[in-house]
């Protein structure tokens, strides 16, 4: 178990803390032994539509104070060395949804037009930057040169959010008390989280996207990339 974590899954043993969900028969997310950040296994996703690891056990309360205040971390390896095959419309790598997965979701890491952003979908859609013309300063996805990256995030009960890549904060994705600092859009009224989804989703189909996930950890304090 990583220091400070209440959940840590490197997918080395079964059963895992996560279940798997896919949208279509051609989508998959499976244990893989060819690539891994540590140990000897990771989870490999390949999907045109959606393929996610889903975790619900850590969301034991019924309020924002109990369910919406935590740190998360995982390592991701993109399966391509260029963004050319990625959809330029809205995509999702990680989402937090309510317990019923009703459609009210916080897409804490995803993007549009090849740039990472966060998005909330409740009564409407709000982004941390422009969906159609994101700034050049926004991090690109996937990596120009393949390599494992550590993605960290923090959510708090007052609808605030921070995101980090290899320990460095991405200010363009920051949300403070329900307001995105880059776009000024409202992120107030996040759902009370009941499940975590990590993997890949494209809202416009396109090419099958592949990647690997390892060392997922959640906890009340920052876990870091070294644990």
C-alpha positions, 0 to 999 in steps of 0.5 A: 500500500502506498503511503497515505493511500486508502486504496492502491491497486497495481493489478498484480493480484486478483481480485482487483479493487476495480471492475471493468466496463466497456461500451461496445464488443470491440472495446476492452480493458484487460490485465497485461504483462508486456508493459507496466510501471512497476511490478509485472502487470498493468491494465491495457485498454483498447477502445473506439468508444469507451473502456473504463476501470470502475471503483466504488468501494471508497465512496462510502458516505452520502455527502460532499464532505465524505465523498468529494474530498480526496487525492488520487494518482495513477500512471498512464502510458499512451499507446501512440507517439502522436496525437494524429489518431486521437479524436479532436472532439471531447474525450475522457480519461477519468471521470467521477460520477454519482452513485447511480452513474446518472449522467451527472459527471465530473470529467476530471481529465479528458480534453478536446482538440488534442489538449487536456481539460476538465469538464463538468456535466450537470445541467450543461457542460462547463470546461476549464478552457475552450472546447473548440479553441483551447490555449496553446499552454494547455498540455497536449495528449497523448505524449509526443514521445511515449513514456509513463506519466504520473497523473495526480488530482485533488478534489475538495468538498467546496467544488475545487480541483487541482491536477498535476503531471509528474508532480507539477500542477497544471494551472490551466485545469485549476478550479477554485470554489466552483469556478474554473480559473482559465475559462471562468466557467462554473463548476459549482454543484458537482455531484456527490461522487459515488464511483471513479472511472479511469480509462478512455472514452471518445464521444465521436468514435474514430480510431481505436485508442490504446493505452496502459494504466498502473498503480492507481491510488486514492487517499485523504492526503497527497500520495505523490508519484514516488510511492 
